Amino acid sequence: MGFAETMRILSGINCGLASFNGYLDAKSSGVDRNTAMYNLFSNIGNGLARNEVAYEMQKMGNPLGNNINMYAGYGSTQANITGTIGLMTACNPWMFFNSPFLMPYSNYRFGYHMQNGFWC
C-alpha cells in the first residue's frame, strides 16, 4: 500500500468520525432526527468525494488536495464549502500557470500561492 492509499484510508476514517460527531452535536442541539441524519449522510458523501479528488491528485504527485482537506476539515456545512471550493480551484489548469515566479506581487498564505482567495 502506497502513501496515496494510506492517506485515502485515513482521510475516510477522519471523514466518518467528524461527520458522526457533527450528527451527535446536532442531536444534542435539538435538531430533529431526519434533518440530523440527512446532514450526516450529506457530510459523509461530500467528504468521501473530496477524498477521491485528493487521492487522484496525490497519485499524480500533487499533495495539495490532502492539504486542502486537512485545512477544511469534515463534518459541517462550512467544511464542505471550504473543501469543495478549495479542491475545485486547485484542480483547474490555471493552478500550474499562476506560479509564484510569474506573479511576483501576489499573496502567499499557508505555504501556497493564493490569488484573490483562490488556491492557485
WOVENKA-V275815 format. One record per residue. N is the residue number from 1. RES is the residue in three letters. PHI is phi in whole degrees, 0 to 359 (NA if undefined). NEAR is the number of other C-alpha atoms within 8 Angstrom. D_LAST is the distance of its C-alpha to the last C-alpha in Angstrom with 1 decimal. Layout:
BEGIN
n:N res:RES phi:PHI near:NEAR d_last:D_LAST
n:N res:RES phi:PHI near:NEAR d_last:D_LAST
END
This chain:
BEGIN
n:1 res:MET phi:NA near:4 d_last:30.0
n:2 res:GLY phi:269 near:5 d_last:26.8
n:3 res:PHE phi:296 near:6 d_last:23.9
n:4 res:ALA phi:298 near:9 d_last:21.9
n:5 res:GLU phi:292 near:9 d_last:25.0
n:6 res:THR phi:297 near:9 d_last:25.8
n:7 res:MET phi:296 near:10 d_last:22.5
n:8 res:ARG phi:296 near:12 d_last:22.9
n:9 res:ILE phi:293 near:8 d_last:26.4
n:10 res:LEU phi:295 near:8 d_last:25.8
n:11 res:SER phi:293 near:9 d_last:22.9
n:12 res:GLY phi:295 near:11 d_last:25.3
n:13 res:ILE phi:296 near:8 d_last:28.0
n:14 res:ASN phi:300 near:9 d_last:25.8
n:15 res:CYS phi:299 near:15 d_last:24.9
n:16 res:GLY phi:296 near:10 d_last:28.6
n:17 res:LEU phi:294 near:8 d_last:29.8
n:18 res:ALA phi:292 near:10 d_last:27.4
n:19 res:SER phi:293 near:14 d_last:28.2
n:20 res:PHE phi:294 near:10 d_last:31.9
n:21 res:ASN phi:297 near:9 d_last:31.7
n:22 res:GLY phi:297 near:11 d_last:30.2
n:23 res:TYR phi:296 near:12 d_last:33.1
n:24 res:LEU phi:295 near:8 d_last:35.6
n:25 res:ASP phi:297 near:8 d_last:34.2
n:26 res:ALA phi:295 near:10 d_last:34.5
n:27 res:LYS phi:296 near:11 d_last:38.1
n:28 res:SER phi:287 near:7 d_last:39.2
n:29 res:SER phi:273 near:6 d_last:37.9
n:30 res:GLY phi:97 near:6 d_last:40.2
n:31 res:VAL phi:288 near:9 d_last:37.9
n:32 res:ASP phi:294 near:7 d_last:40.0
n:33 res:ARG phi:299 near:7 d_last:39.8
n:34 res:ASN phi:297 near:6 d_last:38.5
n:35 res:THR phi:294 near:8 d_last:35.5
n:36 res:ALA phi:296 near:12 d_last:34.7
n:37 res:MET phi:293 near:9 d_last:35.0
n:38 res:TYR phi:300 near:8 d_last:32.8
n:39 res:ASN phi:296 near:9 d_last:30.1
n:40 res:LEU phi:300 near:13 d_last:30.6
n:41 res:PHE phi:290 near:8 d_last:30.2
n:42 res:SER phi:295 near:8 d_last:27.3
n:43 res:ASN phi:295 near:15 d_last:25.4
n:44 res:ILE phi:295 near:12 d_last:26.5
n:45 res:GLY phi:297 near:8 d_last:25.4
n:46 res:ASN phi:295 near:9 d_last:21.9
n:47 res:GLY phi:296 near:13 d_last:21.5
n:48 res:LEU phi:292 near:10 d_last:22.9
n:49 res:ALA phi:295 near:8 d_last:20.7
n:50 res:ARG phi:296 near:12 d_last:17.6
n:51 res:ASN phi:295 near:13 d_last:19.3
n:52 res:GLU phi:293 near:9 d_last:19.9
n:53 res:VAL phi:296 near:10 d_last:16.3
n:54 res:ALA phi:296 near:15 d_last:15.5
n:55 res:TYR phi:297 near:14 d_last:18.6
n:56 res:GLU phi:295 near:8 d_last:17.8
n:57 res:MET phi:295 near:12 d_last:14.5
n:58 res:GLN phi:294 near:13 d_last:16.6
n:59 res:LYS phi:297 near:8 d_last:19.3
n:60 res:MET phi:273 near:6 d_last:17.1
n:61 res:GLY phi:93 near:6 d_last:16.4
n:62 res:ASN phi:252 near:8 d_last:12.9
n:63 res:PRO phi:277 near:9 d_last:13.6
n:64 res:LEU phi:299 near:10 d_last:10.3
n:65 res:GLY phi:298 near:14 d_last:12.1
n:66 res:ASN phi:295 near:12 d_last:15.1
n:67 res:ASN phi:294 near:8 d_last:13.5
n:68 res:ILE phi:295 near:11 d_last:12.0
n:69 res:ASN phi:296 near:13 d_last:15.5
n:70 res:MET phi:294 near:7 d_last:17.2
n:71 res:TYR phi:291 near:7 d_last:15.5
n:72 res:ALA phi:285 near:10 d_last:16.2
n:73 res:GLY phi:83 near:10 d_last:19.7
n:74 res:TYR phi:218 near:13 d_last:22.0
n:75 res:GLY phi:91 near:17 d_last:25.1
n:76 res:SER phi:213 near:9 d_last:24.4
n:77 res:THR phi:297 near:7 d_last:23.1
n:78 res:GLN phi:296 near:6 d_last:20.6
n:79 res:ALA phi:295 near:11 d_last:19.3
n:80 res:ASN phi:296 near:15 d_last:19.1
n:81 res:ILE phi:294 near:8 d_last:17.2
n:82 res:THR phi:298 near:9 d_last:14.7
n:83 res:GLY phi:293 near:14 d_last:14.3
n:84 res:THR phi:293 near:9 d_last:14.4
n:85 res:ILE phi:295 near:8 d_last:11.8
n:86 res:GLY phi:298 near:11 d_last:9.4
n:87 res:LEU phi:289 near:13 d_last:10.4
n:88 res:MET phi:296 near:8 d_last:10.4
n:89 res:THR phi:280 near:11 d_last:6.9
n:90 res:ALA phi:284 near:11 d_last:6.1
n:91 res:CYS phi:269 near:7 d_last:9.0
n:92 res:ASN phi:276 near:7 d_last:8.4
n:93 res:PRO phi:294 near:6 d_last:9.2
n:94 res:TRP phi:291 near:7 d_last:6.8
n:95 res:MET phi:303 near:12 d_last:4.3
n:96 res:PHE phi:279 near:7 d_last:7.5
n:97 res:PHE phi:267 near:6 d_last:8.4
n:98 res:ASN phi:268 near:10 d_last:6.1
n:99 res:SER phi:285 near:10 d_last:7.7
n:100 res:PRO phi:299 near:8 d_last:9.3
n:101 res:PHE phi:284 near:5 d_last:12.5
n:102 res:LEU phi:271 near:6 d_last:12.0
n:103 res:MET phi:237 near:8 d_last:10.9
n:104 res:PRO phi:289 near:6 d_last:13.6
n:105 res:TYR phi:257 near:4 d_last:13.8
n:106 res:SER phi:266 near:9 d_last:10.5
n:107 res:ASN phi:270 near:8 d_last:10.4
n:108 res:TYR phi:239 near:8 d_last:10.3
n:109 res:ARG phi:217 near:7 d_last:11.0
n:110 res:PHE phi:57 near:4 d_last:12.0
n:111 res:GLY phi:81 near:5 d_last:11.5
n:112 res:TYR phi:237 near:8 d_last:7.8
n:113 res:HIS phi:281 near:13 d_last:5.7
n:114 res:MET phi:239 near:12 d_last:5.4
n:115 res:GLN phi:236 near:9 d_last:6.4
n:116 res:ASN phi:58 near:5 d_last:9.3
n:117 res:GLY phi:86 near:5 d_last:8.9
n:118 res:PHE phi:258 near:8 d_last:5.9
n:119 res:TRP phi:284 near:11 d_last:3.8
n:120 res:CYS phi:238 near:13 d_last:0.0
END
